[in-house]
Amino acid sequence: MENEKGCMLCPRNCGVKRDAGEMGVCGQTDTVKVARAALHYWEEPCISGTAGSGTVFFSGCALHCVFCQNHSIANGKAGKQVTIERLAGIFLEMQEKGANNINLVTPGHFMPQIAAALESAKKQGMNLPVVYNTSGYEQVDTLRRMEGLADIYLPDFKYMDDALGWRYSHVRDYSDVAKAAVAEMVRQTGTAVFEGGDGEGLMKRGTIVRHLVLPGCAEDAKAVIRYLYETYGNRIYISIMNQFTPMPALKDYPELNRRVAKREYEEVVDYALSLGVECGFIQEGETAKESFIPAFDGEGV
């Protein structure tokens, strides 16, 4: 939260006076910056459906993973600054375009402004489910401010091994922070609710935890899945992703400079099945060769 100590919205607690125009670790002041607002079709089927998810990509990020696919907006350079009133208008426009939901991508560092915009949009007739789409590196107090506004949480759980968190995301406490964040998300949403019931159709409420399998990190992936399943069972959905795409910035991380091998991914999926995971999503085929990265050209802003 913004207080006399400065910004404490994310677990880095950088203390910067963003409301005075200073840049936080996230690369942003407290003026909302949006890189793209458009229908998006590459989320889990219960989020995108056929009509698409009304996805708003916010500029900046507190985590800065070395393998980030959205680095052009994570570094805070791409995007356009908008008022809270304009952001509420964007949400309403997504509804008019037939979006299944409002999908907030990397929203944590703008949470107070987003909450105000959502409240405004709801007063003007916006009634879509709201998806909070995050890296999982979230402050519990920040998430509590979204209670009653966020219907669906879509966090990553990137690492169980904090040595990986330090090497690839420059944080030493990723696993503990993500565990606490997911617990708060599940507390708010409870067991998943779907349009058609029994896991069918669009999700209306619930938590889907994503894990992107990294090259050479199958054992850590298993540890993440084991923790999630042993802790939450079928109250949550687990999305096991194979779409890791080597980016140019990985020249200093040679172990990540390749796609995930088919055998690695299958090993992780087989492990999940052996545990008894039934509520989940997997990616089939050559998804790592597909483009999940839209053009951050200011569309819809």
PLY file of the C-alpha trace (Angstrom):
ply
format ascii 1.0
element vertex 301
property float x
property float y
property float z
element edge 300
property int vertex1
property int vertex2
end_header
0.00 0.00 0.00
1.02 3.59 -0.45
1.74 5.05 2.99
4.36 7.10 4.78
6.83 4.30 4.00
6.12 4.50 0.29
4.79 1.73 -1.95
4.35 -1.65 -0.28
1.96 -3.16 -2.83
4.25 -6.04 -3.80
6.50 -8.29 -1.67
9.61 -6.35 -2.69
8.39 -3.48 -0.47
10.59 -1.01 -2.34
9.11 1.97 -0.45
9.24 4.28 -3.46
6.96 7.33 -3.50
5.17 6.36 -6.68
2.43 8.91 -5.99
5.14 11.57 -6.22
6.25 10.35 -9.64
9.04 8.02 -8.53
9.49 4.66 -10.30
9.08 1.49 -8.26
10.80 -1.85 -8.84
7.81 -2.46 -11.10
9.05 0.32 -13.38
5.94 2.43 -12.88
4.68 5.50 -11.07
1.14 5.34 -9.69
-0.36 6.44 -13.02
-1.87 3.39 -14.72
-0.13 2.33 -17.92
-1.78 -0.12 -20.33
-0.08 -1.79 -23.30
-3.05 -3.56 -24.86
-6.77 -4.15 -24.26
-8.37 -6.67 -26.60
-10.05 -10.04 -26.89
-7.52 -12.80 -26.19
-7.97 -16.43 -27.21
-4.93 -18.21 -25.73
-5.92 -18.67 -22.09
-7.32 -21.89 -20.63
-10.54 -22.96 -22.45
-12.74 -22.06 -19.49
-11.35 -18.51 -19.58
-11.11 -17.77 -23.30
-14.04 -19.87 -24.50
-14.90 -19.07 -28.10
-15.66 -15.37 -27.66
-12.32 -14.53 -26.07
-11.18 -13.05 -22.78
-11.29 -9.26 -22.44
-7.62 -8.97 -21.59
-5.98 -5.81 -20.30
-2.17 -5.99 -20.25
-0.67 -3.60 -17.71
2.84 -2.23 -18.16
5.50 -3.01 -15.59
6.15 -5.98 -13.33
7.66 -6.49 -9.90
9.24 -9.87 -10.70
11.27 -9.47 -13.92
11.85 -13.13 -14.78
14.79 -13.59 -17.13
12.66 -15.76 -19.45
9.66 -13.40 -19.60
7.77 -13.61 -22.89
6.18 -10.21 -22.30
9.45 -8.41 -21.58
8.52 -5.43 -23.76
5.77 -4.51 -21.30
7.29 -6.03 -18.15
10.15 -3.54 -18.40
7.55 -0.78 -18.34
8.53 0.87 -21.61
5.57 -0.10 -23.80
2.11 1.23 -23.10
0.03 4.35 -22.67
-0.89 6.11 -19.45
-4.63 6.20 -18.71
-6.89 7.70 -16.06
-9.05 5.62 -13.76
-12.07 6.85 -15.72
-10.56 5.66 -18.99
-9.70 2.28 -17.47
-13.33 1.86 -16.38
-14.30 2.72 -19.95
-11.96 0.03 -21.30
-13.66 -2.56 -19.08
-17.07 -1.50 -20.40
-15.82 -1.64 -23.99
-14.58 -5.21 -23.45
-18.09 -6.15 -22.33
-19.60 -4.48 -25.40
-17.26 -6.55 -27.61
-18.69 -9.75 -26.14
-15.78 -10.73 -23.89
-16.34 -13.63 -21.52
-14.62 -11.81 -18.68
-12.27 -8.97 -17.78
-8.74 -10.40 -17.61
-6.25 -8.24 -15.67
-2.69 -9.24 -16.60
0.04 -8.29 -14.09
-2.25 -5.94 -12.14
-0.77 -5.95 -8.63
1.26 -2.74 -8.79
-1.86 -0.84 -9.95
-4.31 -2.56 -7.60
-5.79 0.57 -5.92
-6.47 2.23 -9.27
-7.83 -0.99 -10.80
-10.14 -1.51 -7.84
-11.51 2.02 -8.25
-11.99 1.50 -12.00
-13.78 -1.81 -11.46
-16.11 -0.26 -8.92
-16.87 2.55 -11.36
-17.46 0.17 -14.27
-19.76 -2.02 -12.19
-21.86 1.01 -11.31
-22.16 1.66 -15.06
-23.37 -1.86 -15.81
-20.23 -3.99 -16.16
-21.20 -7.45 -14.90
-18.53 -9.77 -16.28
-16.40 -12.02 -14.06
-13.03 -10.45 -13.27
-9.85 -12.53 -13.68
-6.76 -11.54 -11.67
-3.87 -12.88 -13.79
-0.57 -12.77 -11.92
2.96 -14.09 -11.47
2.00 -15.37 -8.03
4.47 -13.00 -6.34
1.78 -11.06 -4.53
1.32 -9.37 -1.18
-1.56 -10.92 0.75
-2.76 -7.50 1.95
-2.94 -6.35 -1.67
-5.02 -9.37 -2.63
-7.42 -8.73 0.25
-8.27 -5.39 -1.31
-9.55 -7.33 -4.35
-12.01 -9.43 -2.36
-15.45 -8.99 -3.87
-13.93 -7.56 -7.07
-11.91 -10.54 -8.35
-13.98 -13.61 -9.22
-11.24 -15.78 -10.69
-7.57 -15.92 -9.74
-5.09 -17.10 -12.35
-1.69 -17.11 -10.64
1.56 -18.71 -11.65
3.39 -20.91 -9.18
6.80 -20.68 -10.81
9.20 -22.41 -8.42
9.28 -24.50 -5.30
13.08 -24.30 -5.13
14.03 -20.79 -4.03
17.44 -21.18 -5.66
15.60 -21.17 -8.98
13.58 -18.15 -7.87
16.78 -16.29 -7.11
18.51 -17.25 -10.35
15.61 -16.60 -12.69
13.50 -13.95 -10.89
15.96 -12.35 -8.46
13.85 -13.05 -5.36
14.84 -15.30 -2.47
11.36 -15.98 -1.08
9.26 -16.88 -4.11
7.82 -20.17 -2.84
6.71 -18.87 0.57
5.18 -15.74 -0.98
3.35 -17.77 -3.65
2.04 -20.25 -1.07
0.56 -17.44 1.02
-0.86 -15.69 -2.06
-2.56 -18.83 -3.41
-4.01 -19.56 0.04
-5.60 -16.11 0.08
-6.93 -16.53 -3.45
-8.54 -19.87 -2.62
-9.98 -18.43 0.58
-11.71 -15.76 -1.48
-12.96 -17.90 -4.36
-13.56 -21.32 -2.79
-14.17 -24.33 -5.02
-14.42 -23.56 -8.73
-17.83 -22.73 -10.19
-18.55 -23.20 -13.90
-21.30 -21.98 -16.18
-22.46 -25.50 -16.94
-21.57 -27.08 -13.60
-19.26 -30.07 -13.11
-16.32 -28.30 -14.71
-18.16 -27.60 -17.96
-18.25 -24.29 -19.82
-16.78 -21.00 -18.71
-15.42 -20.55 -15.21
-17.43 -18.07 -13.17
-15.49 -18.30 -9.92
-12.43 -20.14 -8.69
-8.65 -20.42 -8.82
-6.49 -21.88 -11.59
-2.81 -22.18 -10.70
-0.41 -22.29 -13.63
3.01 -23.88 -13.72
5.27 -23.31 -16.71
7.65 -26.26 -17.00
11.20 -24.97 -17.51
13.96 -26.87 -19.33
15.77 -29.17 -16.93
13.39 -28.39 -14.07
11.03 -31.38 -14.14
11.73 -32.25 -10.50
10.83 -28.76 -9.34
7.67 -28.90 -11.46
6.71 -32.12 -9.68
7.32 -30.48 -6.31
5.03 -27.58 -7.24
2.26 -29.90 -8.40
2.61 -32.14 -5.35
2.31 -29.17 -3.02
-0.75 -27.78 -4.80
-2.56 -31.11 -4.96
-1.75 -32.14 -1.39
-2.83 -28.72 -0.11
-5.94 -28.04 -2.19
-6.94 -31.29 -3.88
-9.65 -30.65 -6.44
-10.66 -27.28 -4.98
-8.38 -25.65 -7.54
-7.41 -26.35 -11.14
-3.77 -26.89 -12.03
-2.61 -25.82 -15.49
0.63 -27.50 -16.58
2.19 -25.52 -19.41
4.80 -26.51 -22.00
4.92 -23.25 -23.96
8.31 -22.09 -22.67
9.95 -20.12 -25.47
13.67 -19.21 -25.36
14.09 -15.46 -25.59
17.17 -13.51 -26.78
17.93 -12.33 -23.24
18.72 -15.90 -22.18
22.25 -15.90 -23.59
23.55 -15.74 -20.01
21.36 -18.68 -18.99
22.43 -21.44 -21.38
20.45 -24.08 -19.49
17.25 -22.28 -20.53
18.25 -21.71 -24.13
16.07 -24.51 -25.48
12.45 -25.60 -25.52
11.13 -28.14 -23.04
11.60 -31.65 -24.40
8.48 -33.69 -25.01
9.71 -36.37 -22.59
10.23 -33.75 -19.84
6.72 -32.42 -20.16
5.17 -35.89 -20.38
7.09 -36.92 -17.25
5.55 -34.02 -15.33
2.04 -34.70 -16.63
2.33 -38.42 -15.84
3.43 -37.53 -12.33
0.39 -35.29 -11.86
-1.88 -38.09 -13.00
-0.16 -40.55 -10.66
-0.91 -38.23 -7.73
-4.58 -38.23 -8.66
-4.88 -34.75 -10.18
-8.18 -34.65 -12.05
-8.96 -30.93 -12.21
-6.41 -29.49 -14.56
-5.27 -28.48 -18.01
-2.39 -29.65 -20.15
-1.04 -28.38 -23.46
-0.78 -30.78 -26.34
1.14 -30.57 -29.60
3.71 -27.96 -30.54
2.43 -25.11 -28.40
5.95 -23.81 -27.82
6.08 -23.03 -31.54
2.83 -21.09 -31.47
2.67 -17.40 -30.72
1.06 -16.59 -27.37
2.62 -13.14 -27.45
0.31 -10.46 -28.88
1.50 -7.18 -30.30
1.70 -4.64 -27.51
0.79 -1.79 -29.80
-1.74 0.05 -27.68
-4.79 -1.61 -29.22
-7.94 -0.78 -27.30
-6.25 1.77 -25.05
0 1
1 2
2 3
3 4
4 5
5 6
6 7
7 8
8 9
9 10
10 11
11 12
12 13
13 14
14 15
15 16
16 17
17 18
18 19
19 20
20 21
21 22
22 23
23 24
24 25
25 26
26 27
27 28
28 29
29 30
30 31
31 32
32 33
33 34
34 35
35 36
36 37
37 38
38 39
39 40
40 41
41 42
42 43
43 44
44 45
45 46
46 47
47 48
48 49
49 50
50 51
51 52
52 53
53 54
54 55
55 56
56 57
57 58
58 59
59 60
60 61
61 62
62 63
63 64
64 65
65 66
66 67
67 68
68 69
69 70
70 71
71 72
72 73
73 74
74 75
75 76
76 77
77 78
78 79
79 80
80 81
81 82
82 83
83 84
84 85
85 86
86 87
87 88
88 89
89 90
90 91
91 92
92 93
93 94
94 95
95 96
96 97
97 98
98 99
99 100
100 101
101 102
102 103
103 104
104 105
105 106
106 107
107 108
108 109
109 110
110 111
111 112
112 113
113 114
114 115
115 116
116 117
117 118
118 119
119 120
120 121
121 122
122 123
123 124
124 125
125 126
126 127
127 128
128 129
129 130
130 131
131 132
132 133
133 134
134 135
135 136
136 137
137 138
138 139
139 140
140 141
141 142
142 143
143 144
144 145
145 146
146 147
147 148
148 149
149 150
150 151
151 152
152 153
153 154
154 155
155 156
156 157
157 158
158 159
159 160
160 161
161 162
162 163
163 164
164 165
165 166
166 167
167 168
168 169
169 170
170 171
171 172
172 173
173 174
174 175
175 176
176 177
177 178
178 179
179 180
180 181
181 182
182 183
183 184
184 185
185 186
186 187
187 188
188 189
189 190
190 191
191 192
192 193
193 194
194 195
195 196
196 197
197 198
198 199
199 200
200 201
201 202
202 203
203 204
204 205
205 206
206 207
207 208
208 209
209 210
210 211
211 212
212 213
213 214
214 215
215 216
216 217
217 218
218 219
219 220
220 221
221 222
222 223
223 224
224 225
225 226
226 227
227 228
228 229
229 230
230 231
231 232
232 233
233 234
234 235
235 236
236 237
237 238
238 239
239 240
240 241
241 242
242 243
243 244
244 245
245 246
246 247
247 248
248 249
249 250
250 251
251 252
252 253
253 254
254 255
255 256
256 257
257 258
258 259
259 260
260 261
261 262
262 263
263 264
264 265
265 266
266 267
267 268
268 269
269 270
270 271
271 272
272 273
273 274
274 275
275 276
276 277
277 278
278 279
279 280
280 281
281 282
282 283
283 284
284 285
285 286
286 287
287 288
288 289
289 290
290 291
291 292
292 293
293 294
294 295
295 296
296 297
297 298
298 299
299 300
